Amino acid sequence: MTRAGMEGETAVAALNLRRMRESDLDLVTELEAQAYSQPWNAHVFVEELNQPTRTYLVIEDDQTVLGYAGLMVVGTEAHVTTVVVHPDRREDRLGTRLMLGLAAEAIEQGAKSMTLEVRVSNEPAQRLYRRFGMAPVGVRKKYYQDEDAMIMWVHDIEGTDFAQRRVEIEESLR
């Protein structure tokens, strides 16, 4: 990942994808407040982190948390609960990296499909999810209070086609 440095130089910041910790919650709740009109507070995240069916990941550079994502696995279904990236870093493909991490977690936990809800107006996020093979299957009316949500699914995530898709997405990040 590169960012413009002083006098036109380029600085390379290493990215790290890892499980969320309670010590991340100040930065995570800051991002949450930027992303949602009714954000979760640190207490809600602590409860989520303590649920055995939940996994939360953060992506960070050497300085700060740049985004986070959540997954709930029940039986063979994985539900992406959230994907949030810092507004200044949305063009850096951090959401793609977070989704790759969630897909790996889902498969490791025995899921065979993944689903999520996304705002009907959020076309960039929908494009991201389509890259992972997710397809629209319905709408949840007023899911976000002020807007409907598109329901998206991808099946057979443990299969070779999805594995190949993941490899191609990973290679596109290099």
N, CA and C atoms as a LAMMPS dump frame, in Angstrom:
ITEM: TIMESTEP
0
ITEM: NUMBER OF ATOMS
522
ITEM: BOX BOUNDS ff ff ff
-5.0000000000000000e+02 5.0000000000000000e+02
-5.0000000000000000e+02 5.0000000000000000e+02
-5.0000000000000000e+02 5.0000000000000000e+02
ITEM: ATOMS id mol type element x y z
1 1 1 N 0.858 -1.167 0
2 1 2 C 0 0 0
3 1 3 C 0.895 1.218 0
4 2 1 N 0.617 2.168 -0.854
5 2 2 C 1.459 3.345 -0.917
6 2 3 C 0.66 4.598 -0.628
7 3 1 N 1.357 5.559 -0.076
8 3 2 C 0.798 6.889 0.139
9 3 3 C 1.862 7.901 -0.247
10 4 1 N 1.435 9.02 -0.778
11 4 2 C 2.39 10.052 -1.164
12 4 3 C 3.128 10.552 0.066
13 5 1 N 4.416 10.66 -0.043
14 5 2 C 5.235 11.148 1.055
15 5 3 C 5.65 12.59 0.809
16 6 1 N 6.637 13.036 1.535
17 6 2 C 7.123 14.404 1.385
18 6 3 C 7.874 14.534 0.076
19 7 1 N 7.781 15.685 -0.549
20 7 2 C 8.485 16.028 -1.777
21 7 3 C 8.301 14.967 -2.857
22 8 1 N 7.083 14.414 -2.991
23 8 2 C 6.778 13.495 -4.072
24 8 3 C 7.271 12.08 -3.873
25 9 1 N 7.931 11.802 -2.754
26 9 2 C 8.389 10.438 -2.502
27 9 3 C 7.202 9.565 -2.121
28 10 1 N 7.369 8.265 -2.257
29 10 2 C 6.31 7.33 -1.894
30 10 3 C 6.73 6.556 -0.659
31 11 1 N 5.843 6.519 0.334
32 11 2 C 6.102 5.75 1.548
33 11 3 C 5.272 4.481 1.491
34 12 1 N 5.868 3.369 1.86
35 12 2 C 5.152 2.101 1.868
36 12 3 C 4.787 1.76 3.301
37 13 1 N 3.512 1.547 3.531
38 13 2 C 3.044 1.168 4.863
39 13 3 C 2.579 -0.279 4.793
40 14 1 N 3.126 -1.113 5.654
41 14 2 C 2.727 -2.519 5.692
42 14 3 C 1.331 -2.634 6.289
43 15 1 N 0.53 -3.491 5.687
44 15 2 C -0.817 -3.731 6.194
45 15 3 C -0.841 -5.041 6.956
46 16 1 N -1.626 -5.069 8
47 16 2 C -1.766 -6.257 8.821
48 16 3 C -3.254 -6.528 9.013
49 17 1 N -3.678 -7.746 8.716
50 17 2 C -5.051 -8.178 8.942
51 17 3 C -5.017 -9.151 10.109
52 18 1 N -5.811 -8.855 11.151
53 18 2 C -5.785 -9.697 12.346
54 18 3 C -7.129 -9.615 13.053
55 19 1 N -7.281 -10.467 14.065
56 19 2 C -8.502 -10.443 14.875
57 19 3 C -8.559 -9.159 15.705
58 20 1 N -9.766 -8.645 15.842
59 20 2 C -9.984 -7.45 16.648
60 20 3 C -9.762 -7.775 18.125
61 21 1 N -9.185 -6.802 18.84
62 21 2 C -8.987 -6.919 20.288
63 21 3 C -9.715 -5.772 20.973
64 22 1 N -9.984 -5.939 22.252
65 22 2 C -10.64 -4.858 23.002
66 22 3 C -9.818 -3.575 22.956
67 23 1 N -8.517 -3.7 22.863
68 23 2 C -7.664 -2.508 22.81
69 23 3 C -7.848 -1.714 21.514
70 24 1 N -8.511 -2.296 20.515
71 24 2 C -8.792 -1.607 19.249
72 24 3 C -10.052 -0.755 19.313
73 25 1 N -10.844 -0.908 20.365
74 25 2 C -12.205 -0.382 20.339
75 25 3 C -12.31 1.139 20.286
76 26 1 N -11.337 1.879 20.792
77 26 2 C -11.4 3.338 20.652
78 26 3 C -11.405 3.724 19.174
79 27 1 N -10.485 3.136 18.408
80 27 2 C -10.408 3.447 16.98
81 27 3 C -11.57 2.846 16.202
82 28 1 N -11.982 1.647 16.584
83 28 2 C -13.097 0.99 15.898
84 28 3 C -14.39 1.784 16.101
85 29 1 N -14.66 2.215 17.316
86 29 2 C -15.9 2.963 17.55
87 29 3 C -15.86 4.338 16.878
88 30 1 N -14.668 4.885 16.698
89 30 2 C -14.525 6.132 15.945
90 30 3 C -14.928 5.911 14.484
91 31 1 N -14.431 4.834 13.883
92 31 2 C -14.812 4.491 12.513
93 31 3 C -16.302 4.175 12.42
94 32 1 N -16.805 3.457 13.408
95 32 2 C -18.22 3.088 13.458
96 32 3 C -19.1 4.337 13.431
97 33 1 N -18.714 5.352 14.191
98 33 2 C -19.497 6.584 14.251
99 33 3 C -19.468 7.335 12.919
100 34 1 N -18.389 7.193 12.169
101 34 2 C -18.309 7.824 10.851
102 34 3 C -19.154 7.078 9.826
103 35 1 N -19.348 5.78 10.044
104 35 2 C -20.012 4.942 9.044
105 35 3 C -21.521 4.833 9.236
106 36 1 N -21.998 4.908 10.475
107 36 2 C -23.395 4.611 10.757
108 36 3 C -24.074 5.74 11.521
109 37 1 N -25.351 5.967 11.21
110 37 2 C -26.108 6.993 11.921
111 37 3 C -26.469 6.541 13.339
112 38 1 N -26.535 5.223 13.557
113 38 2 C -26.767 4.679 14.897
114 38 3 C -25.635 3.698 15.224
115 39 1 N -24.466 4.236 15.546
116 39 2 C -23.288 3.383 15.738
117 39 3 C -23.337 2.561 17.02
118 40 1 N -22.652 1.43 16.961
119 40 2 C -22.463 0.621 18.164
120 40 3 C -21.434 1.308 19.041
121 41 1 N -21.587 1.128 20.366
122 41 2 C -20.582 1.642 21.296
123 41 3 C -19.621 0.506 21.653
124 42 1 N -18.606 0.821 22.429
125 42 2 C -17.588 -0.173 22.785
126 42 3 C -18.193 -1.357 23.526
127 43 1 N -19.193 -1.119 24.357
128 43 2 C -19.821 -2.202 25.114
129 43 3 C -20.441 -3.247 24.179
130 44 1 N -21.098 -2.794 23.127
131 44 2 C -21.7 -3.729 22.174
132 44 3 C -20.608 -4.556 21.49
133 45 1 N -19.514 -3.904 21.111
134 45 2 C -18.412 -4.64 20.486
135 45 3 C -17.818 -5.665 21.45
136 46 1 N -17.673 -5.306 22.715
137 46 2 C -17.148 -6.257 23.703
138 46 3 C -18.051 -7.484 23.767
139 47 1 N -19.366 -7.266 23.81
140 47 2 C -20.302 -8.396 23.818
141 47 3 C -20.146 -9.247 22.567
142 48 1 N -20.009 -8.614 21.417
143 48 2 C -19.832 -9.343 20.158
144 48 3 C -18.535 -10.154 20.17
145 49 1 N -17.453 -9.537 20.646
146 49 2 C -16.162 -10.23 20.673
147 49 3 C -16.185 -11.465 21.568
148 50 1 N -17.091 -11.488 22.526
149 50 2 C -17.179 -12.616 23.447
150 50 3 C -18.162 -13.701 22.992
151 51 1 N -18.771 -13.533 21.831
152 51 2 C -19.687 -14.538 21.297
153 51 3 C -18.889 -15.573 20.501
154 52 1 N -19.077 -16.864 20.775
155 52 2 C -18.298 -17.887 20.077
156 52 3 C -18.617 -17.99 18.579
157 53 1 N -19.76 -17.508 18.155
158 53 2 C -20.123 -17.589 16.735
159 53 3 C -19.68 -16.365 15.947
160 54 1 N -19.009 -15.408 16.588
161 54 2 C -18.623 -14.163 15.932
162 54 3 C -17.111 -14.073 15.768
163 55 1 N -16.707 -13.481 14.656
164 55 2 C -15.305 -13.163 14.395
165 55 3 C -15.245 -11.741 13.874
166 56 1 N -14.382 -10.935 14.462
167 56 2 C -14.16 -9.577 13.983
168 56 3 C -12.689 -9.429 13.629
169 57 1 N -12.431 -8.835 12.476
170 57 2 C -11.081 -8.595 11.998
171 57 3 C -10.848 -7.096 11.887
172 58 1 N -9.604 -6.677 12.038
173 58 2 C -9.213 -5.302 11.742
174 58 3 C -8.1 -5.342 10.718
175 59 1 N -8.031 -4.28 9.937
176 59 2 C -6.89 -4.086 9.048
177 59 3 C -6.223 -2.801 9.505
178 60 1 N -4.912 -2.874 9.645
179 60 2 C -4.164 -1.744 10.186
180 60 3 C -2.894 -1.541 9.395
181 61 1 N -2.381 -0.312 9.444
182 61 2 C -1.029 -0.088 8.969
183 61 3 C -0.153 0.038 10.212
184 62 1 N 1.025 0.526 10.063
185 62 2 C 1.917 0.605 11.224
186 62 3 C 1.493 1.673 12.224
187 63 1 N 0.439 2.443 11.889
188 63 2 C 0.042 3.53 12.764
189 63 3 C -1.342 3.382 13.377
190 64 1 N -2.295 2.81 12.632
191 64 2 C -3.665 2.857 13.126
192 64 3 C -4.561 1.82 12.46
193 65 1 N -5.716 1.579 13.068
194 65 2 C -6.75 0.724 12.481
195 65 3 C -7.403 1.504 11.342
196 66 1 N -7.445 0.889 10.172
197 66 2 C -7.992 1.531 8.977
198 66 3 C -9.367 1 8.605
199 67 1 N -9.737 -0.148 9.177
200 67 2 C -11.031 -0.737 8.877
201 67 3 C -11.248 -1.974 9.715
202 68 1 N -12.478 -2.469 9.665
203 68 2 C -12.816 -3.682 10.407
204 68 3 C -13.985 -4.367 9.724
205 69 1 N -14.161 -5.628 10.06
206 69 2 C -15.25 -6.416 9.476
207 69 3 C -15.661 -7.494 10.464
208 70 1 N -16.936 -7.898 10.375
209 70 2 C -17.465 -8.909 11.286
210 70 3 C -18.149 -10.045 10.551
211 71 1 N -18.15 -11.194 11.193
212 71 2 C -18.727 -12.406 10.636
213 71 3 C -19.407 -13.182 11.744
214 72 1 N -20.596 -13.708 11.446
215 72 2 C -21.301 -14.596 12.356
216 72 3 C -21.533 -15.901 11.602
217 73 1 N -21.091 -17.014 12.187
218 73 2 C -21.296 -18.317 11.558
219 73 3 C -22.26 -19.124 12.415
220 74 1 N -23.332 -19.58 11.782
221 74 2 C -24.327 -20.433 12.427
222 74 3 C -24.536 -21.629 11.513
223 75 1 N -24.16 -22.789 12.006
224 75 2 C -24.252 -23.985 11.168
225 75 3 C -23.338 -23.845 9.972
226 76 1 N -23.9 -23.981 8.788
227 76 2 C -23.097 -23.883 7.565
228 76 3 C -23.279 -22.542 6.857
229 77 1 N -23.892 -21.581 7.545
230 77 2 C -24.097 -20.257 6.956
231 77 3 C -23.265 -19.213 7.678
232 78 1 N -22.587 -18.397 6.888
233 78 2 C -21.811 -17.282 7.42
234 78 3 C -22.495 -15.987 7.019
235 79 1 N -22.689 -15.113 8.001
236 79 2 C -23.337 -13.821 7.759
237 79 3 C -22.305 -12.722 7.998
238 80 1 N -22.007 -11.97 6.957
239 80 2 C -21.125 -10.812 7.095
240 80 3 C -21.944 -9.732 7.783
241 81 1 N -21.541 -9.364 8.987
242 81 2 C -22.318 -8.41 9.776
243 81 3 C -21.937 -6.967 9.514
244 82 1 N -20.693 -6.741 9.118
245 82 2 C -20.237 -5.369 8.871
246 82 3 C -18.918 -5.383 8.128
247 83 1 N -18.717 -4.39 7.297
248 83 2 C -17.425 -4.099 6.677
249 83 3 C -17.312 -2.584 6.655
250 84 1 N -16.321 -2.049 7.362
251 84 2 C -16.143 -0.601 7.463
252 84 3 C -14.687 -0.263 7.18
253 85 1 N -14.489 0.735 6.319
254 85 2 C -13.141 1.209 5.986
255 85 3 C -13.118 2.717 6.205
256 86 1 N -12.012 3.216 6.721
257 86 2 C -11.853 4.655 6.942
258 86 3 C -12.185 5.404 5.654
259 87 1 N -12.965 6.482 5.737
260 87 2 C -13.389 7.206 4.528
261 87 3 C -12.234 7.65 3.623
262 88 1 N -11.1 7.996 4.207
263 88 2 C -9.949 8.435 3.407
264 88 3 C -9.22 7.286 2.719
265 89 1 N -9.57 6.051 3.059
266 89 2 C -8.844 4.888 2.526
267 89 3 C -9.731 3.958 1.702
268 90 1 N -10.902 4.422 1.296
269 90 2 C -11.85 3.557 0.59
270 90 3 C -11.388 3.153 -0.804
271 91 1 N -10.448 3.867 -1.37
272 91 2 C -9.946 3.506 -2.705
273 91 3 C -8.733 2.58 -2.633
274 92 1 N -8.333 2.181 -1.444
275 92 2 C -7.116 1.386 -1.261
276 92 3 C -7.355 -0.119 -1.208
277 93 1 N -8.574 -0.556 -1.51
278 93 2 C -8.937 -1.976 -1.584
279 93 3 C -8.84 -2.696 -0.242
280 94 1 N -9.007 -1.938 0.838
281 94 2 C -8.979 -2.533 2.167
282 94 3 C -10.215 -3.39 2.401
283 95 1 N -11.353 -2.995 1.837
284 95 2 C -12.564 -3.803 1.936
285 95 3 C -12.374 -5.165 1.293
286 96 1 N -11.647 -5.199 0.192
287 96 2 C -11.341 -6.476 -0.475
288 96 3 C -10.517 -7.362 0.447
289 97 1 N -9.519 -6.785 1.087
290 97 2 C -8.675 -7.559 2.006
291 97 3 C -9.483 -8.068 3.201
292 98 1 N -10.368 -7.22 3.712
293 98 2 C -11.221 -7.653 4.824
294 98 3 C -12.15 -8.789 4.393
295 99 1 N -12.73 -8.681 3.207
296 99 2 C -13.614 -9.746 2.716
297 99 3 C -12.85 -11.051 2.492
298 100 1 N -11.621 -10.963 2.009
299 100 2 C -10.808 -12.178 1.878
300 100 3 C -10.601 -12.829 3.238
301 101 1 N -10.339 -12.019 4.247
302 101 2 C -10.167 -12.544 5.603
303 101 3 C -11.435 -13.187 6.126
304 102 1 N -12.582 -12.54 5.89
305 102 2 C -13.857 -13.104 6.344
306 102 3 C -14.163 -14.408 5.619
307 103 1 N -13.901 -14.46 4.318
308 103 2 C -14.151 -15.69 3.553
309 103 3 C -13.299 -16.832 4.096
310 104 1 N -12.044 -16.563 4.386
311 104 2 C -11.165 -17.598 4.944
312 104 3 C -11.693 -18.072 6.297
313 105 1 N -12.117 -17.133 7.137
314 105 2 C -12.685 -17.485 8.452
315 105 3 C -13.939 -18.332 8.287
316 106 1 N -14.818 -17.938 7.377
317 106 2 C -16.067 -18.672 7.159
318 106 3 C -15.781 -20.116 6.757
319 107 1 N -14.865 -20.299 5.831
320 107 2 C -14.521 -21.644 5.36
321 107 3 C -13.883 -22.448 6.485
322 108 1 N -12.978 -21.818 7.221
323 108 2 C -12.316 -22.501 8.344
324 108 3 C -13.33 -22.973 9.386
325 109 1 N -14.409 -22.208 9.553
326 109 2 C -15.428 -22.564 10.539
327 109 3 C -16.511 -23.482 9.966
328 110 1 N -16.326 -23.956 8.742
329 110 2 C -17.236 -24.946 8.168
330 110 3 C -18.427 -24.398 7.416
331 111 1 N -18.419 -23.098 7.13
332 111 2 C -19.538 -22.523 6.378
333 111 3 C -19.486 -22.974 4.924
334 112 1 N -20.649 -23.106 4.343
335 112 2 C -20.78 -23.469 2.934
336 112 3 C -21.343 -22.326 2.102
337 113 1 N -21.869 -21.285 2.774
338 113 2 C -22.396 -20.118 2.075
339 113 3 C -22.161 -18.879 2.92
340 114 1 N -22.195 -17.716 2.243
341 114 2 C -22.065 -16.438 2.936
342 114 3 C -23.184 -15.521 2.458
343 115 1 N -23.676 -14.708 3.374
344 115 2 C -24.726 -13.753 3.054
345 115 3 C -24.434 -12.435 3.742
346 116 1 N -25.121 -11.386 3.29
347 116 2 C -25.022 -10.066 3.915
348 116 3 C -26.157 -9.198 3.419
349 117 1 N -26.332 -8.073 4.087
350 117 2 C -27.226 -7.025 3.637
351 117 3 C -26.368 -5.809 3.318
352 118 1 N -26.751 -5.1 2.267
353 118 2 C -26.034 -3.894 1.863
354 118 3 C -27.065 -2.856 1.417
355 119 1 N -26.789 -1.599 1.719
356 119 2 C -27.701 -0.535 1.296
357 119 3 C -27.915 -0.618 -0.22
358 120 1 N -29.159 -0.438 -0.651
359 120 2 C -29.436 -0.486 -2.088
360 120 3 C -28.705 0.627 -2.836
361 121 1 N -28.361 1.707 -2.155
362 121 2 C -27.645 2.818 -2.789
363 121 3 C -26.126 2.645 -2.784
364 122 1 N -25.603 1.649 -2.101
365 122 2 C -24.153 1.498 -1.949
366 122 3 C -23.586 0.638 -3.086
367 123 1 N -23.5 1.239 -4.248
368 123 2 C -23.019 0.514 -5.418
369 123 3 C -21.562 0.078 -5.314
370 124 1 N -20.66 0.873 -4.742
371 124 2 C -19.277 0.387 -4.6
372 124 3 C -19.193 -0.899 -3.766
373 125 1 N -19.94 -0.96 -2.667
374 125 2 C -19.924 -2.174 -1.84
375 125 3 C -20.535 -3.345 -2.604
376 126 1 N -21.604 -3.101 -3.333
377 126 2 C -22.221 -4.17 -4.121
378 126 3 C -21.249 -4.722 -5.151
379 127 1 N -20.467 -3.838 -5.792
380 127 2 C -19.447 -4.31 -6.757
381 127 3 C -18.421 -5.207 -6.057
382 128 1 N -17.999 -4.782 -4.863
383 128 2 C -17.046 -5.595 -4.096
384 128 3 C -17.622 -6.978 -3.832
385 129 1 N -18.84 -7.043 -3.343
386 129 2 C -19.446 -8.322 -2.988
387 129 3 C -19.674 -9.197 -4.218
388 130 1 N -19.98 -8.581 -5.347
389 130 2 C -20.139 -9.35 -6.586
390 130 3 C -18.821 -9.996 -7.007
391 131 1 N -17.711 -9.317 -6.742
392 131 2 C -16.398 -9.911 -7.049
393 131 3 C -16.229 -11.237 -6.308
394 132 1 N -16.836 -11.346 -5.166
395 132 2 C -16.766 -12.576 -4.368
396 132 3 C -17.866 -13.568 -4.752
397 133 1 N -18.559 -13.291 -5.838
398 133 2 C -19.582 -14.204 -6.322
399 133 3 C -20.935 -14.025 -5.678
400 134 1 N -21.084 -12.993 -4.865
401 134 2 C -22.364 -12.773 -4.187
402 134 3 C -23.364 -12.195 -5.179
403 135 1 N -24.588 -12.702 -5.107
404 135 2 C -25.642 -12.263 -6.011
405 135 3 C -26.851 -11.803 -5.206
406 136 1 N -27.561 -10.795 -5.707
407 136 2 C -28.771 -10.324 -5.022
408 136 3 C -29.858 -11.396 -5.051
409 137 1 N -30.538 -11.562 -3.909
410 137 2 C -31.632 -12.539 -3.836
411 137 3 C -32.912 -11.939 -3.279
412 138 1 N -32.859 -10.696 -2.814
413 138 2 C -34.055 -10.08 -2.262
414 138 3 C -33.748 -8.741 -1.632
415 139 1 N -34.778 -8.153 -1.051
416 139 2 C -34.667 -6.839 -0.417
417 139 3 C -35.312 -6.904 0.957
418 140 1 N -34.67 -6.287 1.932
419 140 2 C -35.262 -6.1 3.257
420 140 3 C -35.693 -4.631 3.341
421 141 1 N -36.995 -4.408 3.389
422 141 2 C -37.545 -3.055 3.428
423 141 3 C -37.149 -2.342 4.725
424 142 1 N -36.676 -1.105 4.58
425 142 2 C -36.327 -0.223 5.708
426 142 3 C -35.355 -0.875 6.702
427 143 1 N -34.499 -1.747 6.214
428 143 2 C -33.522 -2.423 7.066
429 143 3 C -32.64 -1.404 7.795
430 144 1 N -32.288 -0.346 7.101
431 144 2 C -31.442 0.707 7.674
432 144 3 C -32.261 1.891 8.166
433 145 1 N -33.488 1.698 8.474
434 145 2 C -34.451 2.724 8.887
435 145 3 C -34.744 3.702 7.758
436 146 1 N -33.714 4.28 7.174
437 146 2 C -33.92 5.263 6.117
438 146 3 C -33.776 4.683 4.718
439 147 1 N -33.472 3.376 4.637
440 147 2 C -33.203 2.796 3.323
441 147 3 C -33.357 1.281 3.358
442 148 1 N -33.723 0.74 2.208
443 148 2 C -33.823 -0.708 2.064
444 148 3 C -32.437 -1.323 1.939
445 149 1 N -32.364 -2.621 2.226
446 149 2 C -31.119 -3.373 2.067
447 149 3 C -31.306 -4.447 1.01
448 150 1 N -30.307 -4.614 0.192
449 150 2 C -30.258 -5.725 -0.751
450 150 3 C -29.637 -6.912 -0.022
451 151 1 N -30.251 -8.068 -0.125
452 151 2 C -29.718 -9.301 0.449
453 151 3 C -28.886 -9.977 -0.634
454 152 1 N -27.658 -10.346 -0.302
455 152 2 C -26.778 -11.012 -1.27
456 152 3 C -26.273 -12.319 -0.67
457 153 1 N -26.1 -13.315 -1.522
458 153 2 C -25.614 -14.639 -1.116
459 153 3 C -24.563 -15.144 -2.088
460 154 1 N -23.684 -15.966 -1.575
461 154 2 C -22.819 -16.811 -2.394
462 154 3 C -22.826 -18.195 -1.748
463 155 1 N -22.941 -19.226 -2.573
464 155 2 C -23.001 -20.605 -2.091
465 155 3 C -21.726 -21.345 -2.495
466 156 1 N -21.544 -22.519 -1.927
467 156 2 C -20.41 -23.404 -2.251
468 156 3 C -19.063 -22.726 -2.042
469 157 1 N -18.929 -21.984 -0.937
470 157 2 C -17.663 -21.286 -0.693
471 157 3 C -16.53 -22.234 -0.337
472 158 1 N -16.872 -23.49 -0.04
473 158 2 C -15.832 -24.473 0.25
474 158 3 C -15.356 -25.168 -1.024
475 159 1 N -15.959 -24.844 -2.166
476 159 2 C -15.653 -25.51 -3.433
477 159 3 C -14.48 -24.897 -4.182
478 160 1 N -14.101 -25.572 -5.262
479 160 2 C -12.938 -25.152 -6.045
480 160 3 C -13.181 -23.853 -6.816
481 161 1 N -14.408 -23.608 -7.271
482 161 2 C -14.673 -22.364 -8
483 161 3 C -14.463 -21.152 -7.107
484 162 1 N -14.959 -21.204 -5.879
485 162 2 C -14.783 -20.085 -4.958
486 162 3 C -13.315 -19.954 -4.564
487 163 1 N -12.624 -21.085 -4.395
488 163 2 C -11.196 -21.043 -4.066
489 163 3 C -10.424 -20.342 -5.188
490 164 1 N -10.756 -20.653 -6.433
491 164 2 C -10.094 -20.009 -7.57
492 164 3 C -10.406 -18.514 -7.603
493 165 1 N -11.646 -18.167 -7.306
494 165 2 C -12.043 -16.76 -7.256
495 165 3 C -11.202 -16.026 -6.211
496 166 1 N -11.033 -16.63 -5.032
497 166 2 C -10.236 -16.009 -3.965
498 166 3 C -8.788 -15.809 -4.41
499 167 1 N -8.221 -16.808 -5.082
500 167 2 C -6.842 -16.707 -5.575
501 167 3 C -6.72 -15.53 -6.549
502 168 1 N -7.668 -15.423 -7.47
503 168 2 C -7.644 -14.335 -8.443
504 168 3 C -7.759 -12.972 -7.763
505 169 1 N -8.608 -12.876 -6.761
506 169 2 C -8.75 -11.606 -6.04
507 169 3 C -7.464 -11.287 -5.299
508 170 1 N -6.859 -12.274 -4.638
509 170 2 C -5.593 -12.058 -3.932
510 170 3 C -4.509 -11.59 -4.892
511 171 1 N -4.43 -12.24 -6.059
512 171 2 C -3.413 -11.858 -7.049
513 171 3 C -3.629 -10.447 -7.547
514 172 1 N -4.889 -10.005 -7.642
515 172 2 C -5.158 -8.647 -8.118
516 172 3 C -4.693 -7.587 -7.122
517 173 1 N -4.449 -7.981 -5.881
518 173 2 C -4.005 -7.033 -4.858
519 173 3 C -2.491 -6.814 -4.881
520 174 1 N -1.789 -7.655 -5.6
521 174 2 C -0.314 -7.548 -5.606
522 174 3 C 0.16 -6.483 -6.532
